[in-house]
């Protein structure tokens, strides 16, 4: 199978049309912000229409006010959502419902489909979220010891 790389902005009308008809869409995201859950350029995600209000640990695709598309995990739900990539330490506050486009319902890694509703995945999400402070501490120590040149990119 031949793969073609296109910008998400170019295919967003098709994605929105597919979602509006109640269908799911599979695509390969780019970037490193959702590692180790989703590896950009390698893994695929299955996007499904929004079921209404999302909940903690859901992974929405949303459009920032600056025009960038983002795929990050919800870590807090209030009037707006607070999201963060699994490979990031800085939270993004104030993600509005009207910015949301779709929600990840599964992802494909090494040819295997993983549902976000499986028990092992739900446990993983909680462990990963509640150990974030350890990764922050590790990065701070590494920064002090090694300096900024040896840091792993997070976006």
N, CA, C and O atoms as a DFTB+ gen file, in Angstrom:
620 C
 N C O
     1  1       0.838      -1.172       0.000
     2  2       0.000       0.000       0.000
     3  2       0.887       1.241       0.000
     4  3       1.855       1.317       0.756
     5  1       0.561       2.192      -0.832
     6  2       1.306       3.445      -0.930
     7  2       0.738       4.455       0.061
     8  3      -0.474       4.667       0.114
     9  1       1.610       5.073       0.841
    10  2       1.166       6.081       1.802
    11  2       1.547       7.460       1.290
    12  3       2.633       7.660       0.747
    13  1       0.640       8.401       1.470
    14  2       0.876       9.776       1.083
    15  2       0.738      10.645       2.321
    16  3      -0.191      10.475       3.111
    17  1       1.661      11.566       2.483
    18  2       1.621      12.465       3.627
    19  2       0.985      13.787       3.208
    20  3       1.418      14.421       2.246
    21  1      -0.044      14.188       3.943
    22  2      -0.701      15.470       3.698
    23  2      -0.890      16.185       5.029
    24  3      -0.907      15.561       6.089
    25  1      -1.028      17.482       4.954
    26  2      -1.294      18.267       6.146
    27  2      -2.736      18.042       6.587
    28  3      -3.632      17.895       5.756
    29  1      -2.952      18.016       7.886
    30  2      -4.290      17.790       8.424
    31  2      -5.274      18.864       7.941
    32  3      -6.449      18.581       7.711
    33  1      -4.781      20.090       7.792
    34  2      -5.644      21.171       7.317
    35  2      -6.231      20.842       5.946
    36  3      -7.364      21.217       5.645
    37  1      -5.459      20.142       5.118
    38  2      -5.899      19.823       3.764
    39  2      -7.042      18.808       3.745
    40  3      -7.921      18.881       2.886
    41  1      -7.036      17.873       4.678
    42  2      -8.059      16.828       4.667
    43  2      -9.140      17.035       5.726
    44  3     -10.058      16.223       5.850
    45  1      -9.029      18.122       6.487
    46  2     -10.006      18.356       7.553
    47  2     -11.443      18.443       7.034
    48  3     -12.339      17.933       7.708
    49  1     -11.720      19.056       5.879
    50  2     -13.110      19.040       5.392
    51  2     -13.634      17.612       5.180
    52  3     -14.796      17.332       5.477
    53  1     -12.798      16.725       4.677
    54  2     -13.211      15.327       4.482
    55  2     -13.425      14.624       5.816
    56  3     -14.368      13.848       5.972
    57  1     -12.544      14.898       6.777
    58  2     -12.678      14.301       8.107
    59  2     -13.976      14.764       8.758
    60  3     -14.723      13.959       9.314
    61  1     -14.237      16.059       8.687
    62  2     -15.463      16.602       9.288
    63  2     -16.709      16.016       8.624
    64  3     -17.696      15.723       9.299
    65  1     -16.664      15.848       7.316
    66  2     -17.786      15.274       6.583
    67  2     -18.029      13.826       7.021
    68  3     -19.170      13.416       7.233
    69  1     -16.949      13.065       7.151
    70  2     -17.057      11.669       7.575
    71  2     -17.622      11.581       8.996
    72  3     -18.503      10.767       9.272
    73  1     -17.113      12.416       9.881
    74  2     -17.589      12.432      11.267
    75  2     -19.053      12.854      11.349
    76  3     -19.823      12.293      12.128
    77  1     -19.433      13.844      10.543
    78  2     -20.812      14.330      10.543
    79  2     -21.791      13.242      10.111
    80  3     -22.954      13.251      10.516
    81  1     -21.320      12.303       9.289
    82  2     -22.193      11.207       8.857
    83  2     -22.161      10.038       9.842
    84  3     -22.734       8.980       9.581
    85  1     -21.479      10.243      10.988
    86  2     -21.448       9.216      12.025
    87  2     -20.364       8.170      11.850
    88  3     -20.317       7.190      12.593
    89  1     -19.506       8.369      10.886
    90  2     -18.433       7.409      10.606
    91  2     -17.167       7.774      11.370
    92  3     -16.991       8.915      11.797
    93  1     -16.287       6.787      11.536
    94  2     -14.974       7.004      12.143
    95  2     -13.947       7.259      11.055
    96  3     -14.160       6.933       9.888
    97  1     -12.836       7.843      11.455
    98  2     -11.739       8.162      10.545
    99  2     -10.447       7.669      11.169
   100  3     -10.223       7.852      12.365
   101  1      -9.596       7.044      10.368
   102  2      -8.291       6.596      10.854
   103  2      -7.204       7.404      10.152
   104  3      -7.221       7.550       8.930
   105  1      -6.256       7.930      10.935
   106  2      -5.132       8.627      10.320
   107  2      -3.896       8.497      11.206
   108  3      -3.984       8.092      12.365
   109  1      -2.756       8.843      10.643
   110  2      -1.480       8.766      11.342
   111  2      -1.086      10.168      11.784
   112  3      -0.726      10.996      10.947
   113  1      -1.147      10.451      13.081
   114  2      -0.765      11.791      13.549
   115  2       0.751      11.965      13.518
   116  3       1.500      10.993      13.414
   117  1       1.179      13.192      13.608
   118  2       2.596      13.532      13.659
   119  2       2.919      14.108      15.037
   120  3       2.010      14.447      15.794
   121  1       4.186      14.220      15.361
   122  2       4.603      14.846      16.606
   123  2       4.950      13.842      17.688
   124  3       4.745      12.637      17.540
   125  1       5.481      14.372      18.780
   126  2       5.961      13.533      19.883
   127  2       5.199      13.760      21.181
   128  3       5.508      13.122      22.188
   129  1       4.221      14.645      21.186
   130  2       3.595      15.040      22.448
   131  2       2.782      13.940      23.116
   132  3       2.544      14.014      24.321
   133  1       2.347      12.926      22.379
   134  2       1.535      11.863      22.987
   135  2       2.318      10.562      23.207
   136  3       1.728       9.527      23.518
   137  1       3.628      10.615      23.046
   138  2       4.422       9.432      23.364
   139  2       4.351       9.171      24.853
   140  3       4.274      10.136      25.614
   141  1       4.372       7.978      25.307
   142  2       4.551       6.719      24.602
   143  2       3.240       6.094      24.115
   144  3       3.266       5.026      23.503
   145  1       2.104       6.732      24.372
   146  2       0.828       6.145      23.960
   147  2       0.711       6.095      22.440
   148  3       0.408       5.048      21.867
   149  1       0.950       7.224      21.798
   150  2       0.822       7.331      20.348
   151  2       2.127       7.897      19.795
   152  3       2.541       8.996      20.165
   153  1       2.763       7.151      18.918
   154  2       4.009       7.579      18.295
   155  2       3.679       8.200      16.950
   156  3       3.213       7.525      16.032
   157  1       3.931       9.509      16.851
   158  2       3.663      10.236      15.620
   159  2       4.446       9.672      14.450
   160  3       5.619       9.322      14.576
   161  1       3.777       9.590      13.308
   162  2       4.410       9.077      12.100
   163  2       4.425       7.567      12.010
   164  3       4.780       7.016      10.968
   165  1       4.044       6.882      13.084
   166  2       4.053       5.418      13.099
   167  2       2.686       4.837      13.444
   168  3       2.135       4.045      12.680
   169  1       2.143       5.226      14.582
   170  2       0.864       4.696      15.028
   171  2      -0.286       5.429      14.341
   172  3      -0.121       6.545      13.848
   173  1      -1.428       4.796      14.316
   174  2      -2.631       5.411      13.771
   175  2      -3.649       5.575      14.892
   176  3      -3.653       4.818      15.863
   177  1      -4.510       6.574      14.741
   178  2      -5.597       6.763      15.690
   179  2      -6.921       6.656      14.946
   180  3      -7.026       7.003      13.770
   181  1      -7.923       6.169      15.658
   182  2      -9.278       6.099      15.124
   183  2     -10.058       7.219      15.795
   184  3     -10.260       7.217      17.009
   185  1     -10.492       8.172      14.984
   186  2     -11.293       9.287      15.487
   187  2     -12.760       8.975      15.260
   188  3     -13.147       8.473      14.204
   189  1     -13.565       9.275      16.257
   190  2     -15.009       9.062      16.161
   191  2     -15.726      10.361      16.488
   192  3     -15.151      11.254      17.109
   193  1     -16.988      10.468      16.069
   194  2     -17.758      11.680      16.388
   195  2     -17.831      11.903      17.899
   196  3     -17.800      10.955      18.683
   197  1     -17.928      13.147      18.281
   198  2     -18.031      13.494      19.701
   199  2     -19.335      12.965      20.278
   200  3     -20.394      13.121      19.670
   201  1     -19.263      12.333      21.464
   202  2     -20.480      11.826      22.093
   203  2     -21.184      12.881      22.945
   204  3     -22.098      12.552      23.700
   205  1     -20.776      14.123      22.836
   206  2     -21.277      15.184      23.705
   207  2     -20.125      15.656      24.565
   208  3     -19.018      15.860      24.067
   209  1     -20.372      15.827      25.832
   210  2     -19.320      16.254      26.748
   211  2     -18.336      15.103      26.965
   212  3     -18.739      13.965      27.203
   213  1     -17.050      15.415      26.880
   214  2     -16.036      14.382      27.079
   215  2     -15.696      14.270      28.555
   216  3     -16.106      15.097      29.369
   217  1     -14.938      13.227      28.886
   218  2     -14.586      12.985      30.286
   219  2     -13.080      12.874      30.441
   220  3     -12.332      12.798      29.466
   221  1     -12.663      12.867      31.691
   222  2     -11.248      12.766      32.019
   223  2     -10.657      11.529      31.347
   224  3     -11.273      10.464      31.321
   225  1      -9.456      11.692      30.807
   226  2      -8.649      10.681      30.114
   227  2      -9.044      10.469      28.656
   228  3      -8.363       9.725      27.951
   229  1     -10.125      11.098      28.174
   230  2     -10.410      11.047      26.745
   231  2      -9.310      11.802      26.002
   232  3      -8.653      12.681      26.560
   233  1      -9.122      11.441      24.731
   234  2      -8.137      12.125      23.889
   235  2      -8.884      12.767      22.719
   236  3      -9.183      12.094      21.733
   237  1      -9.184      14.055      22.823
   238  2      -9.868      14.712      21.711
   239  2      -8.885      15.260      20.676
   240  3      -7.732      15.558      20.987
   241  1      -9.363      15.384      19.456
   242  2      -8.682      16.190      18.453
   243  2      -9.363      17.539      18.530
   244  3     -10.584      17.628      18.397
   245  1      -8.583      18.598      18.745
   246  2      -9.173      19.923      18.844
   247  2      -8.329      20.936      18.086
   248  3      -7.164      20.695      17.769
   249  1      -8.944      22.065      17.808
   250  2      -8.319      23.139      17.059
   251  2      -8.067      24.305      17.999
   252  3      -9.000      24.894      18.544
   253  1      -6.783      24.635      18.183
   254  2      -6.437      25.788      19.012
   255  2      -6.857      27.070      18.292
   256  3      -7.059      27.078      17.078
   257  1      -6.980      28.136      19.053
   258  2      -7.336      29.429      18.468
   259  2      -6.293      29.903      17.463
   260  3      -6.603      30.700      16.577
   261  1      -5.048      29.416      17.594
   262  2      -3.989      29.809      16.661
   263  2      -3.995      28.978      15.375
   264  3      -3.131      29.158      14.518
   265  1      -4.971      28.064      15.237
   266  2      -5.096      27.282      14.016
   267  2      -4.385      25.939      14.027
   268  3      -4.434      25.217      13.032
   269  1      -3.724      25.584      15.128
   270  2      -3.028      24.301      15.219
   271  2      -3.973      23.200      15.699
   272  3      -4.749      23.391      16.636
   273  1      -3.890      22.055      15.043
   274  2      -4.643      20.887      15.481
   275  2      -3.842      20.158      16.537
   276  3      -2.625      20.019      16.415
   277  1      -4.527      19.686      17.588
   278  2      -3.854      19.060      18.724
   279  2      -4.601      17.796      19.121
   280  3      -5.830      17.733      19.078
   281  1      -3.823      16.792      19.510
   282  2      -4.353      15.533      20.005
   283  2      -3.722      15.319      21.379
   284  3      -2.610      14.800      21.477
   285  1      -4.428      15.719      22.443
   286  2      -3.911      15.613      23.812
   287  2      -4.976      15.026      24.722
   288  3      -6.168      15.049      24.415
   289  1      -4.516      14.502      25.845
   290  2      -5.404      13.855      26.810
   291  2      -6.048      14.877      27.749
   292  3      -5.390      15.813      28.203
   293  1      -7.321      14.694      28.033
   294  2      -8.029      15.525      29.011
   295  2      -7.645      15.037      30.409
   296  3      -7.748      13.847      30.709
   297  1      -7.205      15.959      31.253
   298  2      -6.838      15.595      32.619
   299  2      -7.726      16.269      33.659
   300  3      -7.659      15.953      34.847
   301  1      -8.571      17.216      33.190
   302  2      -9.520      17.845      34.106
   303  2     -10.697      18.363      33.297
   304  3     -10.536      18.925      32.214
   305  1     -11.890      18.158      33.856
   306  2     -13.109      18.635      33.209
   307  2     -13.800      19.605      34.154
   308  3     -14.100      19.262      35.298
   309  1     -14.050      20.811      33.676
   310  2     -14.860      21.790      34.415
   311  2     -15.657      22.546      33.357
   312  3     -16.216      21.921      32.456
   313  1     -15.724      23.860      33.440
   314  2     -16.405      24.626      32.386
   315  2     -15.696      24.418      31.049
   316  3     -16.334      24.355      29.998
   317  1     -14.384      24.316      31.105
   318  2     -13.551      24.016      29.949
   319  2     -12.707      22.793      30.300
   320  3     -12.742      22.304      31.429
   321  1     -11.964      22.317      29.337
   322  2     -11.106      21.147      29.551
   323  2      -9.670      21.593      29.795
   324  3      -9.220      22.613      29.273
   325  1      -8.962      20.807      30.598
   326  2      -7.519      20.954      30.747
   327  2      -6.903      19.729      30.097
   328  3      -7.251      18.595      30.427
   329  1      -5.986      19.967      29.173
   330  2      -5.384      18.873      28.406
   331  2      -3.866      18.929      28.510
   332  3      -3.277      19.970      28.804
   333  1      -3.255      17.781      28.261
   334  2      -1.791      17.715      28.235
   335  2      -1.398      16.485      27.432
   336  3      -2.061      15.450      27.494
   337  1      -0.320      16.609      26.683
   338  2       0.219      15.461      25.973
   339  2       0.890      14.521      26.957
   340  3       1.412      14.968      27.978
   341  1       0.885      13.234      26.672
   342  2       1.498      12.261      27.584
   343  2       2.996      12.479      27.731
   344  3       3.582      12.057      28.728
   345  1       3.623      13.126      26.766
   346  2       5.054      13.381      26.793
   347  2       5.351      14.832      27.174
   348  3       6.445      15.332      26.911
   349  1       4.395      15.497      27.783
   350  2       4.560      16.888      28.171
   351  2       4.302      17.059      29.658
   352  3       3.698      16.209      30.312
   353  1       4.779      18.183      30.170
   354  2       4.563      18.470      31.583
   355  2       3.699      19.717      31.790
   356  3       3.156      19.918      32.877
   357  1       3.568      20.544      30.767
   358  2       2.780      21.772      30.879
   359  2       1.335      21.508      30.457
   360  3       1.076      20.941      29.395
   361  1       0.417      21.924      31.295
   362  2      -1.002      21.747      31.024
   363  2      -1.522      22.866      30.120
   364  3      -1.039      23.997      30.174
   365  1      -2.503      22.536      29.298
   366  2      -3.181      23.527      28.473
   367  2      -4.584      23.700      29.040
   368  3      -5.425      22.806      28.943
   369  1      -4.815      24.853      29.627
   370  2      -6.100      25.143      30.269
   371  2      -7.027      25.845      29.282
   372  3      -6.571      26.487      28.336
   373  1      -8.315      25.720      29.510
   374  2      -9.284      26.509      28.758
   375  2      -9.644      25.985      27.383
   376  3     -10.052      26.765      26.522
   377  1      -9.505      24.688      27.149
   378  2      -9.933      24.119      25.876
   379  2     -11.464      24.028      25.912
   380  3     -12.045      23.365      26.771
   381  1     -12.085      24.704      24.971
   382  2     -13.547      24.818      24.965
   383  2     -14.202      23.693      24.162
   384  3     -13.574      23.091      23.291
   385  1     -15.440      23.427      24.460
   386  2     -16.213      22.408      23.753
   387  2     -16.286      22.716      22.250
   388  3     -16.236      21.805      21.423
   389  1     -16.403      23.999      21.906
   390  2     -16.529      24.355      20.489
   391  2     -15.233      24.157      19.704
   392  3     -15.246      24.220      18.474
   393  1     -14.124      23.920      20.388
   394  2     -12.853      23.653      19.714
   395  2     -12.697      22.166      19.374
   396  3     -11.877      21.802      18.531
   397  1     -13.474      21.325      20.021
   398  2     -13.336      19.882      19.839
   399  2     -13.898      19.452      18.488
   400  3     -14.941      19.933      18.046
   401  1     -13.178      18.533      17.845
   402  2     -13.572      18.033      16.532
   403  2     -14.008      16.572      16.615
   404  3     -15.030      16.187      16.048
   405  1     -13.226      15.768      17.324
   406  2     -13.488      14.330      17.409
   407  2     -12.794      13.790      18.648
   408  3     -12.082      14.515      19.344
   409  1     -13.009      12.513      18.912
   410  2     -12.372      11.868      20.052
   411  2     -11.744      10.550      19.591
   412  3     -12.301       9.845      18.750
   413  1     -10.588      10.233      20.150
   414  2      -9.913       8.969      19.828
   415  2     -10.658       7.836      20.532
   416  3     -10.869       7.881      21.744
   417  1     -11.054       6.822      19.761
   418  2     -11.735       5.665      20.343
   419  2     -10.867       4.418      20.281
   420  3     -11.174       3.410      20.918
   421  1      -9.782       4.483      19.515
   422  2      -8.845       3.365      19.426
   423  2      -7.572       3.880      18.762
   424  3      -7.551       4.954      18.161
   425  1      -6.517       3.089      18.886
   426  2      -5.292       3.397      18.156
   427  2      -4.668       2.090      17.703
   428  3      -4.907       1.032      18.285
   429  1      -3.865       2.185      16.655
   430  2      -3.227       1.012      16.067
   431  2      -1.725       1.148      16.247
   432  3      -1.113       2.111      15.785
   433  1      -1.143       0.170      16.926
   434  2       0.307       0.127      17.124
   435  2       0.791      -1.241      16.664
   436  3       0.288      -2.274      17.106
   437  1       1.773      -1.232      15.770
   438  2       2.360      -2.473      15.239
   439  2       1.283      -3.419      14.718
   440  3       1.350      -4.632      14.919
   441  1       0.289      -2.841      14.046
   442  2      -0.762      -3.644      13.431
   443  2      -1.855      -4.120      14.366
   444  3      -2.805      -4.766      13.925
   445  1      -1.740      -3.812      15.652
   446  2      -2.739      -4.270      16.617
   447  2      -3.619      -3.106      17.053
   448  3      -3.128      -2.038      17.420
   449  1      -4.941      -3.337      17.007
   450  2      -5.912      -2.324      17.410
   451  2      -6.088      -2.350      18.928
   452  3      -6.325      -3.405      19.516
   453  1      -5.970      -1.185      19.552
   454  2      -6.137      -1.044      21.003
   455  2      -7.323      -0.123      21.271
   456  3      -7.319       1.033      20.846
   457  1      -8.314      -0.615      21.958
   458  2      -9.479       0.189      22.306
   459  2      -9.180       1.034      23.541
   460  3      -8.512       0.577      24.468
   461  1      -9.678       2.266      23.546
   462  2      -9.502       3.112      24.723
   463  2     -10.445       2.709      25.847
   464  3     -10.379       3.262      26.944
   465  1     -11.319       1.748      25.578
   466  2     -12.240       1.255      26.602
   467  2     -11.732       0.003      27.306
   468  3     -12.378      -0.479      28.236
   469  1     -10.594      -0.531      26.884
   470  2     -10.089      -1.752      27.514
   471  2      -9.597      -1.444      28.929
   472  3      -9.147      -0.334      29.212
   473  1      -9.687      -2.414      29.789
   474  2      -9.290      -2.238      31.186
   475  2      -7.811      -1.900      31.314
   476  3      -7.448      -1.011      32.083
   477  1      -6.952      -2.597      30.573
   478  2      -5.522      -2.318      30.698
   479  2      -5.187      -0.895      30.238
   480  3      -4.318      -0.247      30.822
   481  1      -5.859      -0.415      29.212
   482  2      -5.624       0.960      28.760
   483  2      -6.108       1.967      29.800
   484  3      -5.425       2.956      30.064
   485  1      -7.259       1.732      30.383
   486  2      -7.792       2.656      31.395
   487  2      -6.885       2.707      32.627
   488  3      -6.693       3.774      33.210
   489  1      -6.333       1.571      33.022
   490  2      -5.380       1.546      34.141
   491  2      -4.114       2.324      33.768
   492  3      -3.607       3.122      34.557
   493  1      -3.617       2.077      32.557
   494  2      -2.426       2.774      32.062
   495  2      -2.619       4.293      32.133
   496  3      -1.721       5.003      32.588
   497  1      -3.768       4.798      31.695
   498  2      -4.032       6.241      31.702
   499  2      -3.911       6.823      33.105
   500  3      -3.316       7.883      33.298
   501  1      -4.465       6.138      34.055
   502  2      -4.423       6.636      35.430
   503  2      -3.014       6.602      35.998
   504  3      -2.570       7.557      36.634
   505  1      -2.321       5.512      35.769
   506  2      -0.935       5.412      36.254
   507  2      -0.084       6.491      35.610
   508  3       0.691       7.167      36.286
   509  1      -0.231       6.652      34.300
   510  2       0.574       7.646      33.587
   511  2       0.276       9.047      34.098
   512  3       1.193       9.851      34.261
   513  1      -0.975       9.348      34.350
   514  2      -1.348      10.678      34.837
   515  2      -0.825      10.921      36.252
   516  3      -0.262      11.980      36.531
   517  1      -1.002       9.968      37.126
   518  2      -0.628      10.178      38.522
   519  2       0.869      10.060      38.788
   520  3       1.313      10.351      39.899
   521  1       1.652       9.645      37.808
   522  2       3.106       9.621      37.968
   523  2       3.773      10.760      37.192
   524  3       4.998      10.800      37.070
   525  1       2.969      11.675      36.674
   526  2       3.510      12.816      35.915
   527  2       4.522      13.602      36.750
   528  3       5.532      14.065      36.221
   529  1       4.260      13.754      38.037
   530  2       5.170      14.519      38.893
   531  2       6.557      13.865      38.931
   532  3       7.562      14.566      39.047
   533  1       6.621      12.541      38.836
   534  2       7.924      11.859      38.815
   535  2       8.683      12.179      37.532
   536  3       9.901      12.352      37.565
   537  1       7.987      12.259      36.410
   538  2       8.644      12.615      35.153
   539  2       9.109      14.059      35.182
   540  3      10.170      14.382      34.648
   541  1       8.321      14.932      35.802
   542  2       8.747      16.333      35.946
   543  2      10.006      16.411      36.792
   544  3      10.943      17.135      36.455
   545  1      10.029      15.669      37.886
   546  2      11.195      15.654      38.765
   547  2      12.414      15.113      38.020
   548  3      13.504      15.677      38.117
   549  1      12.231      14.032      37.285
   550  2      13.319      13.446      36.505
   551  2      13.876      14.454      35.500
   552  3      15.091      14.600      35.370
   553  1      12.987      15.147      34.792
   554  2      13.444      16.122      33.797
   555  2      14.177      17.287      34.455
   556  3      15.160      17.787      33.908
   557  1      13.707      17.722      35.624
   558  2      14.370      18.821      36.332
   559  2      15.770      18.406      36.765
   560  3      16.720      19.177      36.627
   561  1      15.898      17.200      37.285
   562  2      17.221      16.706      37.705
   563  2      18.134      16.553      36.494
   564  3      19.301      16.942      36.536
   565  1      17.610      15.995      35.434
   566  2      18.393      15.816      34.211
   567  2      18.855      17.166      33.663
   568  3      19.982      17.302      33.186
   569  1      17.975      18.154      33.738
   570  2      18.308      19.500      33.273
   571  2      19.473      20.063      34.076
   572  3      20.399      20.645      33.510
   573  1      19.425      19.888      35.401
   574  2      20.490      20.404      36.272
   575  2      21.815      19.709      36.003
   576  3      22.869      20.344      36.002
   577  1      21.757      18.389      35.774
   578  2      22.974      17.608      35.588
   579  2      23.534      17.741      34.168
   580  3      24.726      17.988      33.980
   581  1      22.668      17.575      33.187
   582  2      23.113      17.487      31.788
   583  2      23.001      18.789      31.015
   584  3      23.695      18.972      30.015
   585  1      22.145      19.693      31.458
   586  2      21.939      20.925      30.711
   587  2      20.885      20.757      29.625
   588  3      20.408      19.648      29.382
   589  1      20.527      21.846      28.978
   590  2      19.435      21.822      28.003
   591  2      19.764      21.071      26.709
   592  3      18.845      20.630      26.019
   593  1      21.011      20.916      26.370
   594  2      21.367      20.259      25.099
   595  2      21.009      18.790      25.060
   596  3      20.850      18.226      23.977
   597  1      20.877      18.155      26.216
   598  2      20.624      16.723      26.274
   599  2      19.185      16.378      26.629
   600  3      18.906      15.264      27.071
   601  1      18.274      17.318      26.440
   602  2      16.875      17.070      26.785
   603  2      16.138      16.462      25.600
   604  3      16.432      16.761      24.443
   605  1      15.178      15.605      25.913
   606  2      14.324      14.998      24.909
   607  2      13.235      15.980      24.526
   608  3      12.609      16.559      25.415
   609  1      12.976      16.199      23.224
   610  2      11.908      17.128      22.841
   611  2      10.557      16.623      23.321
   612  3      10.301      15.419      23.352
   613  1       9.689      17.572      23.699
   614  2       8.374      17.195      24.202
   615  2       7.248      17.694      23.320
   616  3       6.082      17.502      23.665
   617  1       7.540      18.310      22.224
   618  2       6.457      18.753      21.336
   619  2       6.809      18.481      19.916
   620  3       6.025      18.783      19.017
